[in-house]
Amino acid sequence: MNPQFERLLERAEHLIARIESILPQPLAAPADWSASIAWRYRRRSSGHGTLEPVRHVAAMSLDALKEIDVQKDKIERNTRQFVKGRPANNVLLTGARGTGKSSLIRACLQAYAPQGLRLIEVDKAELTDLPDIIEVVANRPEKFIIFSDDLSFDEGEPGYKALKSILDGSIAASTPNVLIYATSNRRHLLPEYMKDNLSYTHTEDGEVHPGEVIEEKISLSERFGLWVSFYPFSQNEYLAIVAQWLSSFGVDAKAVEAARPEALVWALERGSRSGRVAYQFARDYAGRAA
C-alpha cells in the first residue's frame, strides 16, 4: 500500500477517534451499583451523562422529623408499598419552605435502603434525560426513587414536557421499579398570573370552565398520583422541633427549656418558624453550649 495513503488513513482514524470522544454517548450503567444507596445524575459540558455515587449520604431518621406526622404517614406508606412491589404513586410534596419535604424523602431512603430502595437525584435542567436514566435502571432488582428537589418551571422549559410524558402520557409503559418524588413551593409547578384567569369561561347557568392556559398549568401536577401538602409551623410546633434538635445534639433538658426565648428571637430575625430554622438555631446553640 502506498505509504502516503497509509499515513492519510492513520490521520483519519485519529481524527475520527477525537470526534467520537466529544460526541454525546449513551448513558452507561455504573460499574458498581453497591457503591452507594444514592446517586446523582450529571450531564457534562461534553454532553455525556453519568450516574455518580453519593459517597456521604446525609443521615436522617423518620423519628427525627417532628410535627409532620400526617405527611410522614402518607409518604412512608407509599414508599413501603413501592419497596414491597405493590402499586404505589409518584409523589409531589408542596408547601412552606423548610418544613421537611426533602428531609422526609431522605429519611425514607435511610429506612428502606436495606430492603433495596435507592435514590437518583436529578436537577430540573436535566429532566430531559429522564428516559435514558429510566432505561438504565429498568431491569435492576432495586427500587429507584428519582428525586427532583425544589422543582418549578418557567414558561417553555423543556424539562416540563419531558416530566409530563414520563409521569403519564408516554406511549411506553411505566417501569415498576421507578417512582418520581418531587418537592416544590408551588403546587402547580408553574408561575400563575392574573391574566391567566381571563381565560376562564362560564355558561348562563353559572358553570365555570377553566381555559386552556389554566388546564396546561395544572396538567403536570395532576399527573402525580399523591399530593402531600406542608404548612408553616405554629410557635409551639417550632419550639417542639427546636427541643428535639437540641436533645439530639446532647443538650440537657434544663438547657433546652432555657433556650426557648433565644429560639424565638432567632426565628423572628429570620422571619420564619420553619424546621430548617429550628435546626440551624439548634446547631448554633449546641455549639456555643459545648
C-alpha positions in Angstrom: 0.0 0.0 0.0 1.2 3.5 -0.8 3.0 4.9 2.4 1.4 8.3 1.8 -2.1 6.7 1.7 -1.3 4.8 4.9 -0.4 8.0 6.7 -3.6 9.6 5.4 -5.6 6.6 6.8 -3.9 6.8 10.2 -4.6 10.6 10.5 -8.2 10.0 9.5 -8.6 7.3 12.2 -7.1 9.7 14.9 -9.4 12.4 13.8 -12.5 10.1 13.9 -11.4 8.9 17.4 -11.2 12.6 18.6 -14.6 13.4 17.2 -16.2 10.4 18.8 -14.7 11.3 22.2 -16.6 14.6 22.2 -19.9 13.4 20.8 -22.7 12.6 23.3 -22.6 9.0 24.4 -25.5 6.8 25.6 -25.9 6.8 29.3 -24.0 3.8 30.7 -24.9 2.0 33.9 -22.5 2.4 36.9 -19.8 -0.3 37.2 -20.7 -0.9 40.8 -24.3 -0.4 42.0 -23.2 -1.2 45.6 -21.1 1.9 45.8 -23.9 3.9 47.3 -27.6 4.0 48.1 -28.0 7.4 46.4 -26.8 8.5 43.0 -26.6 11.9 41.3 -27.2 12.4 37.6 -24.8 14.8 36.0 -24.5 16.0 32.4 -21.0 17.1 31.5 -20.2 20.0 29.2 -19.4 17.5 26.5 -23.0 16.3 26.7 -22.1 13.0 28.4 -24.4 12.0 31.2 -23.2 10.0 34.1 -24.6 8.5 37.3 -22.3 9.4 40.2 -22.5 7.7 43.6 -23.1 10.0 46.6 -20.3 8.9 48.9 -21.6 10.5 52.0 -25.4 10.4 52.2 -26.9 12.8 54.7 -28.2 10.8 57.6 -31.8 11.4 58.6 -34.3 9.2 60.5 -38.0 9.3 60.3 -38.2 9.6 64.1 -36.2 12.8 63.9 -38.9 14.6 61.9 -41.5 16.2 64.2 -44.8 17.9 63.8 -45.4 16.5 60.3 -46.9 13.1 61.3 -49.7 13.2 58.8 -47.4 13.9 55.9 -44.9 11.3 57.2 -47.5 8.6 57.3 -48.6 9.2 53.7 -45.0 9.2 52.3 -43.8 6.3 54.3 -46.9 4.2 53.4 -46.4 4.9 49.7 -42.7 4.1 49.9 -43.3 0.9 51.8 -45.9 -0.2 49.1 -43.3 0.6 46.4 -40.5 -1.4 48.1 -42.7 -4.4 48.6 -43.7 -4.4 44.9 -47.2 -3.2 45.5 -48.9 -0.5 43.5 -47.7 3.0 44.5 -47.9 6.6 43.2 -45.5 9.2 42.1 -45.4 11.9 44.8 -45.5 15.7 44.7 -44.6 17.4 48.1 -45.6 21.0 48.1 -45.8 23.9 50.6 -44.0 26.1 53.0 -40.2 26.2 52.8 -38.1 24.4 55.4 -40.9 22.2 56.7 -39.2 18.9 56.0 -40.2 17.9 52.4 -36.8 16.8 51.2 -35.7 15.6 54.6 -38.7 13.2 54.6 -37.6 11.7 51.4 -34.0 11.2 52.7 -35.4 9.6 55.8 -37.4 7.2 53.8 -34.3 6.3 51.8 -32.4 5.5 55.0 -35.3 3.5 56.4 -35.9 1.3 53.3 -32.4 1.1 51.8 -31.8 -2.3 53.5 -34.9 -3.5 51.5 -33.4 -2.4 48.2 -34.6 1.2 47.9 -32.2 3.5 46.0 -32.4 7.2 45.1 -31.3 9.1 42.0 -31.2 12.9 42.3 -31.9 14.7 39.0 -31.8 18.5 38.6 -34.6 20.3 36.8 -32.3 21.2 33.9 -31.5 17.5 33.3 -35.1 16.2 33.4 -35.0 15.9 29.6 -32.7 12.9 30.1 -35.2 11.0 32.3 -36.0 8.4 29.5 -32.3 7.5 29.4 -32.0 7.2 33.2 -35.1 5.0 33.4 -33.8 2.8 30.6 -30.6 2.2 32.6 -32.3 1.1 35.8 -35.4 -0.6 34.3 -34.0 -4.1 34.6 -32.3 -3.7 38.0 -33.7 -5.6 41.0 -33.6 -2.5 43.2 -36.4 0.0 43.6 -35.4 3.5 42.5 -36.9 6.9 43.5 -36.0 9.6 41.0 -35.8 12.7 43.2 -36.0 16.3 42.0 -35.8 18.9 44.7 -37.3 22.4 44.7 -38.9 21.9 41.4 -40.6 24.7 39.5 -40.6 25.7 35.8 -40.7 28.9 33.8 -42.8 29.1 30.6 -41.5 26.9 27.8 -38.8 25.0 29.7 -38.1 21.6 28.0 -37.9 19.7 31.3 -41.6 20.4 31.9 -42.8 18.5 28.8 -40.3 15.6 29.5 -41.6 15.2 33.0 -45.2 15.2 31.9 -44.5 12.5 29.4 -42.7 10.3 31.9 -45.3 10.6 34.6 -48.3 9.8 32.4 -48.6 10.3 28.7 -45.8 8.5 27.0 -46.5 5.5 24.7 -44.1 3.5 26.8 -45.4 1.6 29.8 -44.4 2.7 33.3 -41.4 1.0 34.8 -42.5 -0.9 38.0 -39.2 -0.3 39.8 -39.1 3.5 39.3 -41.1 6.3 41.0 -40.7 10.1 40.9 -40.7 12.1 44.1 -40.5 15.9 43.6 -40.7 18.8 46.1 -41.8 22.3 45.3 -43.0 25.5 46.9 -45.5 25.8 44.0 -48.4 23.4 43.9 -48.8 23.6 40.1 -45.0 24.0 39.4 -45.5 26.9 37.1 -45.9 30.7 37.8 -49.5 31.8 37.8 -50.5 35.2 36.6 -53.6 37.3 37.0 -54.1 37.3 33.2 -54.5 33.5 33.2 -57.8 33.9 35.0 -59.2 35.8 32.0 -59.2 32.5 30.0 -61.9 31.1 32.4 -65.4 30.9 30.8 -68.8 30.3 32.3 -72.2 29.3 31.0 -75.5 31.0 31.6 -76.2 28.6 34.5 -73.0 29.7 36.2 -70.9 26.6 35.4 -67.2 27.5 35.3 -64.8 26.1 32.7 -61.1 26.7 33.0 -59.4 28.0 29.9 -56.5 26.3 28.1 -53.9 28.3 29.9 -55.1 27.0 33.3 -55.5 23.5 32.0 -51.9 23.5 30.8 -50.6 24.7 34.2 -52.4 22.1 36.3 -51.8 19.2 33.9 -48.3 18.4 35.3 -49.1 18.4 39.0 -52.3 16.4 38.3 -50.1 13.5 36.9 -48.6 13.0 40.4 -50.8 10.4 42.0 -50.1 11.5 45.5 -50.1 15.2 46.7 -48.7 15.9 50.1 -49.0 19.5 51.5 -46.8 21.1 54.1 -47.8 24.1 56.2 -46.0 26.8 58.2 -45.4 25.8 61.9 -47.0 27.4 64.8 -44.9 28.8 67.6 -45.4 25.7 69.8 -44.6 23.4 66.9 -41.4 25.3 66.1 -40.3 25.2 69.8 -41.0 21.4 69.9 -38.7 21.0 66.8 -36.1 23.1 68.4 -36.2 21.0 71.6 -35.9 17.8 69.6 -32.8 19.0 67.7 -31.2 20.4 70.8 -31.7 17.0 72.5 -30.2 15.2 69.6 -27.1 17.4 70.0 -26.8 16.4 73.6 -28.2 19.5 75.3 -29.8 18.6 78.6 -33.5 19.2 79.4 -32.9 22.3 81.6 -30.8 24.0 79.0 -33.4 23.2 76.3 -36.0 24.9 78.3 -33.7 27.9 78.9 -33.1 28.2 75.1 -36.7 28.8 74.3 -36.5 32.7 74.3 -33.4 32.7 72.2 -35.0 30.3 69.7 -38.0 32.7 69.3 -35.7 35.6 68.8 -33.7 33.6 66.2 -36.9 32.8 64.3 -38.0 36.5 64.5 -34.7 37.6 63.0 -35.0 35.0 60.2 -38.6 35.8 59.5 -39.6 32.1 59.6 -40.5 29.4 62.1 -39.6 26.5 59.8 -37.9 23.2 60.7 -34.8 24.4 58.9 -34.6 27.5 61.0 -35.1 25.3 64.2 -32.2 23.1 63.1 -29.9 26.0 62.4 -30.6 27.5 65.8 -30.0 24.2 67.5 -26.6 23.8 65.8 -25.6 27.3 66.8 -26.9 27.0 70.4 -25.4 23.5 70.9 -22.1 24.7 69.5 -21.9 27.6 71.9 -23.1 25.5 74.9 -20.4 22.9 74.3 
